[in-house]
């Protein structure tokens, strides 16, 4: 856990906000770290700023599992209202706080650690693994993942992509669910609000008719010893009403059981719920190529989302540990199975 935390702290020390477009130093750190363990890497840089990294672990088959995360972050915005410096990581009350903690350098740190564990296991995986840490996602990805796709054939043998966009726990009708992103709303979706945060994204979804008026949330922030509080009951109920009857997609039917087994090992009472999220992510590029894509990064149930694209972004150590364990189990099953 300390090694994972160290990776995340180091990643957060690089200013990769979308208004700078500078991901080169962060990508170089990831490359240097992975190469120490003999992992093959390649970096693509567009315009001397936007950088994206690929790392490979060959398996017995060319069939490849893709682990994706983006290294750019939302801007800091108005610093008024931040309870800690957004430009550097701070550890407070069992949380790591600062820009990028949750969106989504935590996922990149987990993939880094997992790649090293696979490489050092002494076991050749049945299926190959490709780790992509890309830039420019917050600006649409044209200078990041889209550029990598244009410049390489690294995705040619991909059978599944694991990225961001799900893993948020919510209770509904005496049951604990974890969102499992199987798609994104892209039809007739306009540009997101200038100052993005989950509430505004949901409000845009309501305006476009993707959600009912019930889907409204009030986010509150609390890093006190009493715990991290999220007042989201209306959102929970709205999501449950909207998504509980969503038909299973092919990707959920095929791969959902793998992630359900992994999640149940650590949160026995939780069940996965497939969702289509209201905003854009780089996942759409993979889906556009016809590659099955899942958004899933499981969080501790006390970890709320109000800091994403807003103020006081953080991830709890419990969430980081849970994601590491659950995703590690799922990935190992996916790459060791013939």
C-alpha positions in Angstrom: 0.0 0.0 0.0 2.8 2.4 0.8 4.4 1.8 -2.6 1.0 2.5 -4.3 0.6 5.7 -2.2 4.2 6.8 -3.1 3.4 6.4 -6.8 0.2 8.4 -6.5 2.0 11.2 -4.5 4.7 11.4 -7.1 2.2 11.6 -10.0 0.3 14.3 -8.2 3.4 16.4 -7.8 3.5 17.0 -11.6 1.3 19.8 -12.8 -0.6 18.3 -15.7 -3.6 20.5 -15.6 -5.4 20.8 -19.0 -4.7 24.5 -19.2 -1.0 23.8 -19.3 -1.1 20.8 -21.7 2.2 19.6 -20.2 2.3 15.9 -19.4 5.8 15.2 -20.6 7.6 15.0 -17.2 4.8 12.9 -15.7 4.9 10.4 -18.6 8.7 10.3 -18.3 8.4 9.4 -14.5 6.1 6.5 -15.3 8.4 5.3 -18.1 11.5 5.5 -15.8 9.7 3.6 -13.0 8.5 0.8 -15.3 11.7 0.4 -17.2 13.5 -0.3 -13.9 11.6 -3.6 -13.9 12.3 -4.4 -17.5 8.9 -3.4 -18.8 9.0 -2.2 -22.4 7.6 1.4 -23.0 7.0 4.0 -25.6 6.1 7.6 -25.4 4.2 9.7 -28.0 4.4 13.5 -27.7 2.4 15.9 -29.8 3.3 19.5 -30.0 6.2 19.2 -27.6 3.8 19.1 -24.7 1.0 16.5 -24.8 2.6 13.1 -23.9 1.1 9.7 -23.7 2.8 6.4 -22.7 2.3 2.8 -23.5 3.8 -0.1 -21.6 3.7 -3.8 -22.7 4.0 -7.2 -21.0 3.8 -9.9 -23.6 1.7 -13.0 -22.9 1.6 -16.4 -24.5 -1.2 -15.0 -26.8 -1.3 -11.7 -28.7 -4.8 -11.2 -27.3 -4.3 -8.1 -25.1 -6.0 -6.6 -22.1 -5.7 -2.8 -22.0 -5.4 -0.9 -18.8 -6.1 2.8 -19.4 -5.8 6.0 -17.4 -5.2 9.6 -18.2 -2.5 11.7 -16.6 -3.8 15.2 -17.3 -6.2 16.8 -14.8 -8.8 19.5 -14.6 -7.5 23.0 -13.8 -7.4 24.2 -10.2 -9.9 26.9 -10.8 -10.6 29.6 -8.3 -8.4 28.7 -5.3 -11.0 30.3 -2.9 -12.7 27.4 -1.2 -9.8 24.9 -1.4 -9.0 23.6 2.0 -5.5 22.5 1.0 -3.1 23.5 -1.9 -4.5 22.0 -5.1 -1.1 21.9 -6.8 0.5 19.4 -4.4 -0.6 16.3 -2.5 -1.5 16.6 1.1 -2.3 13.7 3.5 -5.2 14.5 5.8 -7.4 12.2 8.0 -6.6 9.1 6.0 -7.0 10.8 2.6 -4.7 12.0 -0.1 -5.9 15.4 -1.2 -5.1 17.6 -4.3 -5.8 17.8 -8.0 -5.7 14.5 -9.7 -6.2 12.4 -6.6 -9.3 10.8 -7.9 -9.5 11.9 -11.6 -7.6 9.9 -12.4 -4.0 9.6 -11.2 -5.1 7.1 -8.6 -6.1 4.7 -11.4 -2.8 5.3 -13.1 -0.9 4.5 -9.9 -2.9 1.3 -9.5 -2.0 0.2 -13.1 1.6 1.1 -12.5 1.8 -1.1 -9.4 -0.1 -3.9 -11.1 2.1 -3.9 -14.1 5.2 -4.2 -11.9 3.6 -7.1 -10.0 2.8 -9.0 -13.2 6.3 -8.4 -14.5 7.9 -9.6 -11.3 5.7 -12.6 -10.7 7.9 -14.9 -12.7 4.9 -16.1 -14.5 4.2 -15.4 -18.2 0.6 -14.4 -18.5 -1.6 -16.2 -20.9 -2.8 -13.0 -22.4 -0.7 -9.9 -23.1 -1.2 -6.6 -21.1 -1.0 -3.1 -22.5 -0.9 -0.1 -20.1 -1.8 3.3 -21.6 -1.3 6.5 -19.6 -2.5 9.2 -21.9 -2.7 13.0 -21.9 -5.3 15.6 -23.0 -8.3 13.6 -21.9 -9.8 16.7 -20.2 -9.7 18.6 -23.5 -11.2 15.8 -25.5 -8.2 13.5 -26.1 -7.4 14.5 -29.6 -3.8 15.2 -28.6 -3.7 12.2 -26.4 -5.3 8.8 -26.9 -6.6 9.8 -30.4 -3.1 10.7 -31.4 -1.7 7.4 -30.1 -4.3 5.5 -32.1 -3.4 7.5 -35.2 0.3 6.8 -34.8 0.4 3.2 -33.8 -1.2 -0.2 -34.0 -0.9 -1.0 -30.3 -4.6 -1.7 -30.0 -4.8 -4.2 -32.8 -5.1 -7.3 -30.6 -7.1 -5.8 -27.7 -10.0 -7.9 -26.4 -11.0 -5.6 -23.5 -10.2 -2.1 -22.1 -10.4 -1.2 -18.4 -10.7 2.6 -17.9 -12.5 5.2 -15.8 -16.1 6.1 -15.4 -17.5 3.6 -12.8 -17.0 2.1 -9.4 -19.0 4.6 -7.4 -20.9 2.9 -4.6 -24.5 3.8 -3.8 -27.2 2.2 -1.7 -30.7 1.6 -3.2 -33.6 -0.3 -1.7 -31.5 -1.9 1.1 -28.8 -3.0 -1.5 -25.3 -1.7 -2.1 -24.5 -1.2 -5.8 -21.3 -0.3 -7.6 -21.7 1.4 -10.9 -20.1 -0.4 -13.8 -19.8 1.8 -16.9 -20.6 0.0 -20.1 -21.3 3.1 -22.3 -21.5 6.9 -22.5 -24.2 9.3 -23.6 -22.8 10.8 -26.7 -25.9 11.4 -28.8 -26.8 15.1 -29.1 -24.6 15.8 -26.0 -23.3 19.4 -26.0 -20.2 20.7 -24.4 -20.1 20.2 -20.7 -20.5 23.2 -18.4 -17.5 25.5 -18.3 -16.8 24.7 -14.7 -17.5 20.9 -14.7 -18.5 19.0 -11.6 -20.8 16.1 -11.1 -23.8 18.2 -10.1 -23.5 20.3 -13.3 -23.1 17.2 -15.4 -26.2 15.7 -13.9 -28.1 18.9 -14.4 -27.0 18.9 -18.1 -28.3 15.3 -18.2 -31.6 16.4 -16.8 -31.9 19.2 -19.3 -31.2 16.8 -22.2 -33.7 14.3 -20.9 -31.2 11.6 -19.9 -32.3 11.7 -16.3 -35.5 12.6 -14.5 -35.9 15.6 -12.3 -35.4 13.3 -9.3 -31.7 13.1 -10.1 -30.5 16.0 -8.1 -27.7 16.1 -5.5 -26.3 18.2 -2.9 -22.6 17.6 -2.3 -21.0 18.6 1.0 -17.3 18.3 1.9 -16.0 17.2 5.2 -12.5 16.1 6.1 -13.1 16.1 9.8 -12.5 13.3 12.2 -16.3 12.6 12.1 -15.8 11.3 8.5 -16.3 12.3 5.0 -19.9 13.0 4.4 -21.9 12.9 1.1 -25.5 14.0 1.0 -26.6 12.3 -2.1 -29.8 10.4 -1.3 -31.8 12.0 -4.2 -29.0 11.0 -6.6 -28.9 7.5 -5.2 -32.6 7.1 -5.7 -32.5 8.6 -9.1 -29.7 6.4 -10.3 -31.3 3.4 -8.9 -34.6 4.2 -10.6 -33.0 4.9 -14.0 -30.5 2.1 -14.1 -31.9 -0.8 -12.2 -34.0 -1.8 -15.3 -31.3 -1.2 -17.8 -30.8 -4.3 -20.0 -27.4 -6.0 -19.6 -25.1 -5.2 -22.4 -22.8 -7.8 -24.1 -19.8 -6.5 -22.2 -21.5 -6.8 -18.9 -22.9 -10.2 -19.6 -19.4 -11.5 -20.7 -17.1 -9.7 -18.2 -19.4 -8.7 -15.3 -19.0 -12.0 -13.5 -15.2 -11.5 -13.4 -15.6 -8.2 -11.7 -18.4 -9.3 -9.5 -16.3 -12.1 -8.1 -13.4 -9.7 -7.5 -15.7 -7.2 -5.8 -17.4 -9.8 -3.7 -14.1 -11.0 -2.3 -13.7 -7.6 -0.5 -17.3 -6.2 -0.4 -19.4 -9.3 -0.1 -22.7 -7.4 0.1 -22.1 -5.3 -3.1 -23.5 -5.9 -6.6 -22.6 -4.4 -9.9 -25.0 -2.2 -11.8 -24.3 -1.5 -15.5 -24.6 2.2 -16.3 -24.3 4.6 -19.2 -22.7 7.8 -17.9 -23.8 11.2 -19.0 -20.4 12.7 -19.9 -17.5 12.0 -22.2 -14.3 10.1 -21.5 -11.5 8.6 -23.5 -13.4 5.3 -23.3 -15.4 6.5 -26.4 -12.3 6.1 -28.6 -11.9 2.5 -27.7 -15.6 1.8 -28.2 -15.3 3.6 -31.5 -12.8 1.0 -32.6 -15.2 -1.8 -31.6 -13.2 -2.8 -28.5 -15.3 -3.8 -25.4 -14.7 -1.2 -22.8 -15.5 -1.0 -19.1 -15.2 1.9 -16.7 -14.6 0.7 -13.2 -12.5 1.9 -10.3 -14.2 0.8 -7.0 -14.2 3.3 -4.2 -14.9 3.0 -0.5 -18.5 3.8 0.3 -17.5 6.9 2.3 -15.5 8.4 -0.6 -17.6 11.0 -2.4 -17.1 12.6 -5.8 -17.6 16.3 -5.2 -14.0 17.3 -5.8 -13.8 15.9 -9.3 -13.3 19.0 -11.6 -14.2 21.1 -8.6 -12.6 22.0 -5.3 -11.1 19.7 -2.6 -10.5 16.6 -4.7 -9.3 13.7 -2.7 -9.2 9.9 -2.4 -9.2 7.9 0.8 -6.6 5.4 1.6 -9.4 2.8 2.0 -10.6 3.5 -1.6 -7.1 3.2 -3.0 -6.6 -0.1 -1.2 -10.0 -1.4 -2.3 -9.4 -0.5 -6.0 -5.9 -2.0 -5.9 -7.2 -5.3 -4.5 -10.4 -5.6 -6.6 -8.8 -4.6 -9.9 -5.8 -6.8 -9.2 -8.0 -9.8 -8.7 -10.0 -9.1 -11.9 -7.0 -8.4 -14.0 -5.2 -11.6 -12.9 -8.3 -13.7 -13.8 -8.5 -12.0 -17.2 -4.9 -12.4 -18.2 -4.3 -15.9 -16.7 -7.3 -17.5 -18.3 -6.8 -19.3 -21.6 
